[in-house]
Amino acid sequence: MSYATTFLKQCPSCGRRLEIRVQYLGRNVQCTHCGSIFTASNSPANPLPPQDTLVDQAIRDAEIYLASVEEINQVGLAWREQHPQPIAE
């Protein structure tokens, strides 16, 4: 029977979940995604957020993005009303 030799840790810089070997506990490791260097620890001081939290954050980010797109569209419509284009015959 084999025992787990890795644990999951969230990169403190980019938030990516990393699988780290237990032999690196207490050592500096580098995130393979963003290159950030941090100390490998399996402590609950920096726990991974629940999946629901990640989904909620993604929804909030999407709502902010959509609101900014809507604002840009409104500015474009206002500009078109002030600068009508002649219709080619």
N, C-alpha and C positions, 0 to 999 in steps of 0.2 A: 504494500500500500504506500502511495506517495503522499506527501504533505504539501500544502501550498508553499511555494517558494517565492511568490510575488504578492504584492498588495497594490491596491489602487490609491493613487494620490492625485489631487487636483493641483495643477500648476498655479502658483499664486499670481502669476502675471497674466496668463491668457485664459485660465480656467479649464484647459483641456485635461481630460482624465488620462493619467499615465499609469502604466503597469510597471512597477519598480521591483526589482529583485530584493529580497530581504537582506542579502549580503551588503547592500548599499545603505542600510539604515545608519543614520548619523553622518553620512558623507554628503558632500556636495554633488548634486547631479544636474544634468542639463536637460531642459525640455526639448524634445525632438520636434516640437511644433514651432515654438517662438524663439528658442535658444536661451531662454532665461535660466540662470543658475540658482538653485535653492537647495536647502538641506533636506534630505530624504528622511521623513519621519512618519510614523503611523499613529500619530496622536489625534485625538478628537478635537484638538484646539482649532483645526482648520477643516472641519468635516465637509464632505461633498454635499451640496444642496440637494434636497429631495427632487425627484424628477418633476413633480408638479410645479415647483418653484422655477425650474428651467423653462417649462412650458409657459407659465405665467409671464416670465420675463420676455420670452419670444413674442407672445401676444402683445405685450406693452410696446415692444420695439416696433412691431408691425403697425400698430395703431399710430405711433408717432410718425413713422415713415409715410403712411397713407395720408395723415393730416398734412404733412409737408407737401406731398404731391397735390393734394386738393388746393392748398394755398397757391402753389405755383400755377395750377390750372386757372384759378380765379384771376390771378395777375395777368395771365395771357389773354383771357377773355376780355378783361377791362382794356387792355392795350389794343386789341382788335376793334373794340367799340370806338375807341378814340382815333384809330388809324384805319378807317375802312379802305379796302382794296377795290379799285375799279374792276368792274366785270368786263372781261374781254368779249368782244362780239365776233 
